[in-house]
Amino acid sequence: MNRKLLIIVLIVGESIGVWKAVQGRYAQTHPSLATTEQFISYACDQAVADAAKYDHIPLDYSIGSIKQVDAILGRVHENYLKNPSSISVRGLSAEYGAYVGEVIRHNEGNAYWTRDSDVGGEKSYPLHWNAGESYPFAWCSRRITDGEGDSIWFKYSVLKDPNWKQHLSGLVVKSKH
């Protein structure tokens, strides 16, 4: 009887140990990202690692690094044109979009993320800055799928220009004539 009990205890103990090891490995590869901040931080880390590994570019959170991300996404676009199914547009857009948004947030006053938006919907991760909402994830997605015409550097530059609304309204007025 004692021998059977000992065997059962050993089996249960070993099963618990295996379960904990599996849980630990899963947690390393599938981090718990309960908050927007955790998700953005994790995605940024992935973008920085990806840029270093595949493009040998050290991203440093400077405004100029948005140009570097634009170039990286240009390379990704070329690969996308050759074989769209080989590119994880959603994943890369989240990583690089989070990075671009963090560059803006670190360099602009009063910028902050939210998970959802009335305009972009659930999990659109808008960045609130410059008296509006911007969608760096969508910027990066379009840069990958549509190419140079959807430059994220250009979008940032336009939004950073204090007169961008006047320039835009001037273009609309000119196009009506």
Protein Blocks (a to p, Z undefined) as FASTA:
>chain_A
ZZmmmmmmmmmmmmmmmmmmmmmmmmmmmccdfbfklmmmmmmmmmmmmmmmmnopaceh
iaklmmmmmmmmmmmmmmmmmommlpcfklmmmmmmmmmmmmmmmmpghiacdfbdfklo
ghklpadeehiacdfklmmmmmmmnommlcfklmmmmmmpmklmmmmmmmmmmmmZZ
